[in-house]
Amino acid sequence: MPHVKKQMISFFLTTKCNLNCIYCYNKEERKKIREKTLPLEIAKAGIDYFFENNCSRHIRFYGPGEPTQEFGLMKEITSYAKSVDSHVTVEIQTNGVFSKNVREWMLRNANIIWMSFDGPPDIQNFNRPIGGEHPSAPIIEDNVKWLLKSKGNQNLMVGARVTMTDKNISRQREMVDYFNSLGIKHIWTNPLFPSVGKIPVCNDLEKLNRYSFDMDSYLDYYIDAYYYAREKNIFYGSFLTCNFDGEANVHCRSCTPVPHLTPDGYVSACDMVVLGENAYHMDCFIYGKWNQDSKKFDFNTEKIEALRQRTSDNLSHCKNCPAKLHCGGYCLGEVVNETGNLGGQKPIVCKAIRRLIEEIGIADKPYEYLHP
C-alpha cells in the first residue's frame, strides 16, 4: 500500500523536547521561539473536521518537540477521538525517553509506537543525548523491552525509526541484530537530510558545505542488511522504498493533503513544516489556519490544489523513470526545502531509488506497517 494511503490526522503537540539530537531538523527554529503547545480546542476541532471528511480513524502524535512532554494533552486528545468514534487507532512517534506512567498509558491506548532510535548505545548516545551528554540508550532500551514484554495479545507494534548518519551507515547488519535482541521486528531507516531554515538549502552555502551523506555507501550496506534481515524475518525498510509495495503517482500524504495541526494554530501538509507562522520557503505546505472567531479552520484552496498537482505525471524528470510508479517524485518536504520548488528534484535520491528497484525489487506484498 503506497505511503500516500496512510491517511491520518497528525498532532504536532509541542515544541518542548527532552533530547538534544545533533542533527535535529528544526532545532534552530525551536531555539528562536517561545515554547508552544497545541491548544486542545484546536485538536478537538481537527478531529471533528478530519472524521467528517475522511474515512480513516487513525490519529498520530508527532513533533516538533517530543509529544510525551505534553502527556496530559495526548491523553485528552486520544480520549476525545475515541469518544467520537470507538474505532480510532493511535500512532505515536517518540524519542522513547519517557516515564513509567507514560509507557503504561501507551500500553493500553497505542497501536503503533515508532521509537526514534539510531542503533546500539554508542550511536544512540552520540546522536541523541539527553540535555548535555547524558545517555538516552538505557531509558529507551528499558521502555522498548517493557512494552514488548507486557503487550501480550494487545494490538501493539513497537518499531524503530532510524536516522542514518556517518555513525551508523556501515553498521546496518549490527543494527538489525541489536534491534532484534530488544524484540523489535520492524525497522525503517531514513537518510539524513539538511535541516529546515529560512531559505532553501540550495541558496545556503554554509549549510551545503556542512551537510554530508554518502548515499552510495548507505545503499551498499542497506542492501546487504535488507537481505540479512529478511532471513531473520525482520522488516528492514528505507524511506527510499516507502512506495515499493504499491503503485502511486504521488509520494506521500502531503500531496493529498491531510491535516497536521501545528502548536501555533495552523494546518500543515508536511512533517517538516511544524509551525505555521513564518514558514518562509516552506509556506506552500501551510494550507489552513484556525479562526478563533468562527471556531473553524480557514483553508487556502489554491495551496491545496498546488499540492495536489504535484504528481509524477506532472514532473518532467519522472516521465521516463523506471521507478516512476514506486516513488511518486520523492519526499515533497525534502524537495522544497532543498530546491525551493514544488516541482524540484533530488537527483542523488532518484539515482538511489532506481538502484534499489534493480537490486531488491518491489515488495511482494503490502507493508504491514507504513513509514511513520
C-alpha distance (Angstrom), angle and dihedral (degrees) to the residues before:
residue distance angle dihedral
M1 . . .
P2 3.82 . .
H3 3.78 118.3 .
V4 3.81 91.7 -111.5
K5 3.80 88.4 65.4
K6 3.79 89.3 68.6
Q7 3.77 93.9 98.0
M8 3.79 114.4 180.0
I9 3.77 144.8 129.9
S10 3.80 114.0 -106.3
F11 3.79 126.1 -154.5
F12 3.80 116.4 -152.0
L13 3.78 90.5 -159.9
T14 3.78 105.2 -175.1
T15 3.78 148.5 -15.9
K16 3.82 90.3 -129.2
C17 3.79 115.6 110.8
N18 3.81 133.8 177.4
L19 3.82 96.0 -158.9
N20 3.78 132.2 68.2
C21 3.81 102.6 -147.7
I22 3.79 112.6 -169.1
Y23 3.80 94.2 -137.1
C24 3.83 101.5 37.2
Y25 3.80 107.3 155.9
N26 3.82 94.4 -145.7
K27 3.82 101.8 29.3
E28 3.79 95.2 112.8
E29 3.80 91.4 44.5
R30 3.81 91.4 53.7
K31 3.80 93.0 46.7
K32 3.80 91.4 61.7
I33 3.78 98.7 52.0
R34 3.76 137.2 66.6
E35 3.80 111.1 -102.7
K36 3.77 111.7 -88.0
T37 3.79 133.5 -165.9
L38 3.80 128.3 -167.1
P39 3.83 110.3 -103.3
L40 3.80 113.4 -120.3
E41 3.81 90.7 -132.6
I42 3.81 90.6 61.3
A43 3.81 92.5 44.9
K44 3.80 91.7 53.6
A45 3.79 92.0 47.5
G46 3.80 88.7 49.6
I47 3.79 91.2 54.4
D48 3.80 91.3 49.6
Y49 3.80 91.6 49.1
F50 3.81 95.2 45.6
F51 3.80 95.2 46.1
E52 3.81 90.4 49.3
N53 3.81 93.2 51.0
N54 3.81 104.7 33.4
C55 3.80 132.8 46.4
S56 3.82 91.0 -141.7
R57 3.79 118.0 103.0
H58 3.79 95.2 -170.5
I59 3.81 118.3 125.0
R60 3.80 125.8 -172.5
F61 3.79 137.2 -164.7
Y62 3.79 118.8 -148.4
G63 3.85 143.8 150.4
P64 3.02 159.6 -97.0
G65 3.79 79.3 158.6
E66 3.79 127.5 6.2
P67 3.84 109.8 -58.3
T68 3.81 94.3 -148.5
Q69 3.81 87.8 64.1
E70 3.82 83.6 77.5
F71 3.79 95.4 43.1
G72 3.81 95.0 151.8
L73 3.79 91.3 54.1
M74 3.80 91.4 47.8
K75 3.79 89.6 54.3
E76 3.81 93.0 48.3
I77 3.81 93.7 49.2
T78 3.80 92.0 48.2
S79 3.79 92.0 47.9
Y80 3.80 91.9 50.4
A81 3.82 93.5 47.5
K82 3.80 91.2 51.2
S83 3.79 90.7 47.7
V84 3.81 88.8 56.8
D85 3.81 94.0 45.9
S86 3.79 126.0 4.6
H87 3.82 91.6 -152.8
V88 3.80 93.5 71.4
T89 3.81 117.3 135.5
V90 3.79 120.9 -157.6
E91 3.80 129.5 -143.7
I92 3.80 125.5 -176.3
Q93 3.78 129.3 -170.6
T94 3.78 106.5 -161.3
N95 3.79 140.7 162.0
G96 3.80 87.9 -123.9
V97 3.80 95.0 -124.2
F98 3.78 101.8 121.0
S99 3.80 140.5 120.0
K100 3.79 131.9 -92.0
N101 3.81 90.1 -104.0
V102 3.79 90.1 57.7
R103 3.79 95.2 48.3
E104 3.80 92.0 47.7
W105 3.81 89.4 54.8
M106 3.81 91.1 46.1
L107 3.78 90.4 52.5
R108 3.80 90.2 57.4
N109 3.81 99.8 37.6
A110 3.81 112.9 25.4
N111 3.80 127.4 82.1
I112 3.79 100.4 -176.9
I113 3.81 125.4 27.9
W114 3.78 117.9 -177.5
M115 3.78 111.8 -166.4
S116 3.81 115.2 -153.6
F117 3.78 92.4 -133.1
D118 3.80 125.0 157.5
G119 3.80 101.9 -163.9
P120 3.82 138.5 -95.2
P121 3.82 117.3 16.7
D122 3.81 97.5 -94.7
I123 3.83 90.4 56.0
Q124 3.81 95.9 39.7
N125 3.80 93.6 48.0
F126 3.80 92.8 47.8
N127 3.81 96.3 46.5
R128 3.79 99.4 35.0
P129 3.84 112.5 29.5
I130 3.79 124.9 168.7
G131 3.79 109.0 -114.1
G132 3.79 104.7 -47.3
E133 3.78 113.9 -4.3
H134 3.80 102.7 -38.3
P135 3.83 113.1 135.3
S136 3.80 119.7 -110.2
A137 3.81 97.1 -173.3
P138 3.84 98.0 84.0
I139 3.80 92.2 53.5
I140 3.80 96.8 46.2
E141 3.82 91.7 44.7
D142 3.79 90.9 52.7
N143 3.82 93.0 47.9
V144 3.81 93.2 47.8
K145 3.80 93.8 49.0
W146 3.81 93.3 45.2
L147 3.80 93.7 49.7
L148 3.79 93.8 47.9
K149 3.80 93.0 44.5
S150 3.80 92.7 47.6
K151 3.81 101.8 42.8
G152 3.81 97.1 83.5
N153 3.80 108.1 170.5
Q154 3.80 94.7 -16.4
N155 3.79 119.1 128.7
L156 3.79 95.2 -109.4
M157 3.81 131.2 131.8
V158 3.80 121.8 -171.0
G159 3.79 112.8 -166.0
A160 3.80 139.9 166.2
R161 3.78 126.1 -112.9
V162 3.82 106.6 -164.0
T163 3.79 127.2 -162.8
M164 3.80 107.2 -147.0
T165 3.80 115.9 -137.7
D166 3.80 136.3 155.1
K167 3.82 86.2 -81.9
N168 3.78 97.2 65.6
I169 3.83 108.2 19.4
S170 3.80 93.4 98.8
R171 3.81 94.8 40.1
Q172 3.79 100.7 63.0
R173 3.80 97.5 120.4
E174 3.78 87.9 49.6
M175 3.81 89.4 51.3
V176 3.80 90.9 53.8
D177 3.80 90.6 53.7
Y178 3.79 92.9 44.2
F179 3.80 95.2 51.3
N180 3.79 90.1 43.5
S181 3.82 89.1 54.8
L182 3.81 88.3 57.9
G183 3.80 92.2 48.5
I184 3.82 97.0 -104.3
K185 3.81 112.2 143.6
H186 3.82 100.9 170.2
I187 3.80 120.8 64.8
W188 3.80 130.5 172.4
T189 3.81 119.3 -169.9
N190 3.80 122.5 -157.4
P191 3.82 123.9 -164.7
L192 3.80 111.6 -127.0
F193 3.82 113.4 -100.5
P194 3.82 131.2 -169.2
S195 3.79 117.3 -84.4
V196 3.80 123.3 -104.5
G197 3.79 116.7 -101.7
K198 3.78 139.5 156.9
I199 3.81 95.8 -73.6
P200 3.80 134.6 36.0
V201 3.78 113.7 -83.9
C202 3.82 90.2 -119.5
N203 3.81 87.7 67.0
D204 3.81 96.0 43.6
L205 3.81 107.0 82.2
E206 3.79 93.6 178.1
K207 3.79 92.0 55.7
L208 3.79 92.2 44.0
N209 3.79 90.6 53.8
R210 3.82 92.3 48.6
Y211 3.78 95.9 48.3
S212 3.77 116.6 92.2
F213 3.78 130.6 170.1
D214 3.80 126.6 151.9
M215 3.80 102.0 -144.7
D216 3.81 95.4 179.8
S217 3.79 91.7 53.0
Y218 3.80 91.1 46.6
L219 3.80 90.3 53.4
D220 3.81 93.8 47.1
Y221 3.80 91.7 54.9
Y222 3.80 94.5 35.9
I223 3.80 94.5 55.8
D224 3.80 90.7 48.5
A225 3.83 91.7 48.5
Y226 3.80 91.9 44.5
Y227 3.80 92.4 60.9
Y228 3.81 91.5 39.3
A229 3.81 91.0 53.8
R230 3.78 92.2 46.1
E231 3.81 90.1 57.7
K232 3.81 87.3 56.9
N233 3.83 92.9 46.8
I234 3.81 91.0 -112.3
F235 3.79 122.5 137.9
Y236 3.81 110.1 -127.0
G237 3.78 111.2 179.5
S238 3.77 137.7 174.8
F239 3.79 126.5 -147.1
L240 3.81 84.1 -125.8
T241 3.81 88.7 64.9
C242 3.81 99.3 42.8
N243 3.82 90.8 116.2
F244 3.81 97.0 42.0
D245 3.80 92.5 101.8
G246 3.80 96.6 65.2
E247 3.78 146.2 1.6
A248 3.79 124.3 -85.9
N249 3.79 137.3 150.6
V250 3.83 92.8 -146.1
H251 3.77 127.2 58.6
C252 3.79 106.8 -138.7
R253 3.79 148.1 -18.0
S254 3.82 92.8 -72.9
C255 3.80 86.2 78.5
T256 3.81 93.0 54.6
P257 3.06 90.3 39.6
V258 3.80 117.9 -133.6
P259 3.81 123.6 178.8
H260 3.77 125.6 -87.9
L261 3.81 106.2 -179.8
T262 3.80 114.3 -143.5
P263 3.83 127.2 -147.4
D264 3.81 90.0 -115.1
G265 3.79 95.6 55.9
Y266 3.80 104.9 -95.1
V267 3.79 134.6 121.8
S268 3.80 113.7 -123.0
A269 3.79 128.2 -171.4
C270 3.80 95.3 -152.6
D271 3.80 141.9 54.8
M272 3.80 89.3 -134.3
V273 3.80 93.6 59.8
V274 3.77 102.6 64.5
L275 3.81 101.0 158.0
G276 3.79 126.2 46.5
E277 3.76 101.9 -158.9
N278 3.81 110.6 87.0
A279 3.81 96.2 -2.2
Y280 3.82 88.1 162.5
H281 3.83 112.8 -173.0
M282 3.83 89.9 2.1
D283 3.80 93.1 58.8
C284 3.81 90.9 107.7
F285 3.83 86.4 78.2
I286 3.82 95.0 55.7
Y287 3.78 100.6 88.0
G288 3.79 102.4 157.0
K289 3.78 145.0 30.1
W290 3.79 135.0 -161.9
N291 3.80 112.6 -108.9
Q292 3.79 107.3 -147.3
D293 3.80 92.7 -165.4
S294 3.80 98.5 51.3
K295 3.82 94.2 30.7
K296 3.79 88.8 -132.5
F297 3.78 138.5 101.7
D298 3.79 118.9 -99.4
F299 3.80 111.3 -146.3
N300 3.80 130.7 -157.6
T301 3.80 105.1 -135.9
E302 3.82 93.3 -169.6
K303 3.80 91.7 58.2
I304 3.80 91.1 46.1
E305 3.79 91.2 52.8
A306 3.82 92.2 46.9
L307 3.81 90.4 54.2
R308 3.80 91.7 47.5
Q309 3.79 91.2 51.8
R310 3.79 91.0 59.8
T311 3.80 97.7 98.7
S312 3.78 131.8 137.1
D313 3.82 86.9 -112.8
N314 3.81 88.4 64.0
L315 3.82 97.7 43.7
S316 3.80 115.2 88.9
H317 3.82 93.6 -154.5
C318 3.83 90.2 56.9
K319 3.80 96.2 50.1
N320 3.80 99.5 96.6
C321 3.80 99.2 18.5
P322 3.84 115.0 129.9
A323 3.81 88.9 -144.4
K324 3.80 93.4 52.2
L325 3.80 96.7 114.7
H326 3.82 94.4 42.8
C327 3.79 98.6 48.4
G328 3.80 111.4 33.3
G329 3.79 94.9 -154.5
Y330 3.81 94.8 -52.3
C331 3.81 129.7 -100.3
L332 3.79 108.3 -16.8
G333 3.80 93.3 -157.7
E334 3.79 92.8 56.6
V335 3.79 91.7 43.6
V336 3.80 95.2 52.2
N337 3.80 92.8 42.3
E338 3.78 91.8 53.2
T339 3.81 101.6 35.2
G340 3.81 104.6 23.1
N341 3.80 88.4 -132.3
L342 3.82 132.9 105.9
G343 3.79 87.6 -147.4
G344 3.80 94.8 46.8
Q345 3.78 129.9 126.2
K346 3.82 140.0 -142.5
P347 3.84 101.2 -148.2
I348 3.82 94.1 -171.9
V349 3.80 89.8 55.8
C350 3.81 92.4 45.5
K351 3.80 89.6 55.0
A352 3.81 91.0 46.7
I353 3.80 94.1 51.2
R354 3.81 91.4 49.5
R355 3.81 89.3 52.2
L356 3.80 91.5 50.5
I357 3.81 91.2 49.8
E358 3.81 88.0 54.9
E359 3.80 98.5 42.9
I360 3.81 105.2 37.3
G361 3.81 101.3 14.0
I362 3.78 127.9 -152.0
A363 3.79 119.9 -44.3
D364 3.78 117.0 -87.3
K365 3.81 91.4 -140.7
P366 3.82 137.5 16.0
Y367 3.77 116.0 -78.4
E368 3.78 112.6 -99.1
Y369 3.82 92.0 -139.3
L370 3.77 120.8 23.8
H371 3.78 122.9 -137.2
P372 3.82 112.8 -75.7
